[in-house]
């Protein structure tokens, strides 16, 4: 199993209490820490503008700006977003941004891409909120533009949502064949079909029952469109609460609830933590996590992207995971 690490950027209220002027130092430090440790293949940020579980005035740093910045201050680790919303930027412009970031980083960018879902920030930023079918059609057309732009340097498409006519995207990304595409989302009729057509990687639920179902549906779509299911790397995101004892695990969850409560109230904070961590395979002692995550690996999960909600303040959970979980599953 391969491993990636989310760097806190504020979206999950994971920089609360850190002055804005000091936040880049925290993010850079965690990125460079991962870069120096071979356990981590990649680092990740979210493409969002407003915090969750509710919009607040707390910081949420912009994803692609961070990708370029991380590219300049790291040298090994790969750089991804989970996941870019196709409608937040014109896709040929985004292809240009990603190609530039790939060059800055020496060819280390991953393109996580999806249809987008956070209605509040869509409307707040003036994007409207089209029906799911339209958002997914934009995803399909946008990915076609990426593939043209990154392999030929020119994109032309007369689509229902996007029209580009000889748009030049030079220089090309450094990676041969273009930037790897992660199609994120588990929509069974459309998203997974788009993934079957274009994805190098998928990203959907890591809960065993859901992972199994989505994998089977992806396999069927691959058969229908004539692509190789086994060539697509299946990945999932996991929220981590790890401790040497179950009491330490519980303390991490309690600390997270306490950080969220001033923004959403005690009851909503408890519900949020339960929703995010209650079924996660990465909650428990190292032995428990190895057993649970290993079972998902046995079903075909090849890459886990991990969120340690306390990492801006405390890296002891990351250190424990590095020592006792990764070696057992790698």
N, C-alpha and C positions, 0 to 999 in steps of 0.2 A: 504494500500500500504506500502511496505517495502522500505527502502532507503539505498543505499551504496554511498560511496564518493571516487572519484579518488584523490590520493595523487600525486602532481606534481613530476615528475622524470626527466624532461627535454625534453621528446620526443616531446611535443607540444611547444617547446621553452618557457616553463613555469618556468624556473629557470634562465633566462637571467639576467645578472647583479649581480648574487649571486656567490661569489667565490666558486670554487669546494670544498674547505676545509670546507665551511660553509653550503653546500647543505644538507648533512645528518642531520644536526641540524634542518634545516627547515622541511625536510620530517618527521623526527622523531616527531617534535613538532606537526605537523598536524595529524599524526597518533595517538598520545597520546591524542590530543584534541578530536578526534572522539571517541576514546576508552572510554573517560570519559563522553560521552553524549549518552544517550540511544536512541536518535533519529536515530543514525546511526547503522545499523546492520553489516555493512562491510566496509572495505577500499579496494581500487583496484589500480593496476598499469598496464601499458601496456607492452607487450612483444615485444619490438622493440629495435633496435640498432642505427638507424640513425634518425635524427629529421625529422619532417614534418612541413610545406608542401614541403620543400626541404632539402636534406642532408646538414648539416653544421658541423662545429667543436665544436658546443655547446654540453654540456653534455647530454647523455641519459643513465641513470643508469639501470643496468641489473635487470630484473624482479624477478627472483627466488632468487637472493641474497637479494633483498629487502624484499621478503616474509619472509625469515628466520629471517632477522634483525627485521622486524616488529613483528614477533612472539615472539622475545625475549624481546621487550620493551613495549608490550601491554599485556592485560590480558583478554579482553572480546570480542572485535570486531573481526569479521571473516575477512579472508585474501584471496583476489582473484586476478587473472590476466585476463585482457580482451584484447586479449586472447592469451594464449600461442600458438605459431606456432608449429605444430607437427614435422615439419622437421628440426627445429633448434637444436634438441637434440634427440639422440636415445631414443625411447619411453620407453624402460625398464630402461634405466638410468634415464629418467625423472620421472618414477614411483618411483624410489629410492629417488631422490631428494625431491619429493613431500611428500613421507612418512616421511622422516627425518624432513622436515619443519613442518609437522603435529604434530610430537612428540614435537619439540621445542615449538610450539604454544599451546600445550595442546589440540590438536584436533580441530583446527579452520580454516584449509585450505580448500579453494574451488578450483577446477581445471577448469579454463576457457580454452577451447581448440578449435582450429580451423585449417583450412588448410593453412593459411598464404597467404599474397597478395603483400607485399611491395617488388617489384622486385629488386629495387636498392640495398637494404641491403642483399637480398638473394645472388645476384651475388657478391657483395663486400665481403661477408663472405665465398665465395667458395661453396655455396650450389646449384649453378645452378639456374634454375627456370623452373621446370617441368610443363607440361600442367596441367590445372585445374583438369582434371580427375585423373591424377596420384597423385596430392596433396590430393585430396579428398579420394582416395583409401588408402593413407597413414594414413589419419585421422581415417578411419574406422578400419584399422588394429591396429593402435596405441591405440585406445580406448579399443579394445579387450584385448590388453596386459595389460593396466591399470587394467581392471576389474579382470583379473586373478591374477595379482601381489598383489593387495590390499585385495583380499579375501582369497587366498590360500597361498600367500607368494612365489609362484613359477609361472613363465610364460613360456609357450611354444607355439610357433606359426610358422608355415611354410607358410608365406604369400608371395605375389608377391613382396612386398617391404621390409618387415621386417621378419627376421628369428631369433628366440630366442629358445634356447634349454635348458630348466630346469634352467632358470635364477632365482636365489634366491633373493627375495626382503624382507629382514627382518631387523628390526622388521616391522610388519605391521603398517599402520596408526592407530591412536587411535580411529578413527571414525568407528563405527560398520558398516560393509558393504562397507567400503572404502570411499575415498574422493568424495564428490558430484561432478558430472560432469555437466559443463555448455558447451553445444555445441553451439558455436557462429557462426553466419552467416545466411544469408537468401536465399542461393541457393535453388531453389524450387524443383529440381529433385533429388539432391544428399545430400546436407547439411541437409535439413530438414528431409530427410528420415533417415540419420544417427542419427539425434536428436530424431526422433521417436523411434528408436531402443534402444538408450542408455541413453538419457539425463534425468537428474533430473531437469535441467533448460535449457531454450533456451534464446538466446539473438539476437534479430533482430530489425529492424527499429521501432521507436516509433511514426512515422508519421501515422495518423489515417488510411488512405487508405491502406498504405503498411502493417501496423500491422494487419489489418483485413484480407488482402489477405494471408499473410504468416500464420496467425493463421488457416485459413480455409485449407490451403494446409497441414500444420502440422497435423491437425485433420484427413485429408484423409490418410496421410502416417501412422498414428497411427492405423487407422482401417485396413489398408493393412497388417501391420506387427504384429498386435495383441497386441498392448500396449494401456495403458490408457491415453488418451489425457489429462484428467483432473488431472492426477498425475504429469504432467510436468508444472513447474512454468515458465510463460512467463515473460521475462525481456527485458528492453531496456536501452540504454545509452542516456543521454541528456546533451547537452552543456547549461550552465546556464548563463544568464545575468539578474540579478534581481536588482530592485531599488524601493525605496518608491514612486518615480515618474517616468514617462516615460523619463524625462530628465536625471535622474540618470542611467536608463537602457542604454540610448544612450551613455552616458559618458563611461560606462564600455566597450561598443563595440568600441568606438573611441580609448580608451586606448589600447585595444587588437590590433587594426589595427596599432597603432603607434609602438607597440612592434614588430610586424611582419615585418613592412615595411623595416627596414634596411637589412633584409635578402632576401626579395623577391620583393621589390619595392612597391610603393603605390597602383598601380592598382591591382596587384596580392594579396596584403594584403586585400584590400577591397573585392575582389572576394572570398577569403578564408573565411572571416568572414561571408559573405552573405551565402555561401554554408553551413557553419557549424551551423549558428544560425538563418537563415532565416525562416526555417520551424520548429524550435525547440519549443516544448510545454512549455519550461522552460525559455522563454524570456518574460519579462514584469514585471509588478508590482505583488506583492503577490496575489492579487485578480485575476488578469489575468491568472497567472500560475495555481492557484487552479482550475479555470474553465477549462483551456485547458488540463492540466494533468489529471484532474478528468475524462474528456471524454474518454481518452485512458484507464484509469482504469476501466471505465464502460464496455469496450470491452474485458477486461480480463488481462490487464497489472497488474501484482501483485508486481513488484519490479523495482524500478528506480535506475540506477547507474548514479551519477551526477558529471559532470566536471565543476568546477568553475575556469576558466582560470587564474584568478588573485590571487588564494588562497595563493601562496607563498609570496605574498606581502601585501595582504589585506584580512582579513577574515570577513569583514562586510557583504558581500553578503551571506556567509554561515550562519552567525548569523541571518540575516533577514529571510532566508529560514527556519531555525530551529524554529524561533518564530512564523511565520505566514503561512507557507505552510504545513510543515509536520503535525502539529496538525490537520489541516483541512482534510488531506487525509489519515492519518494513521488509 
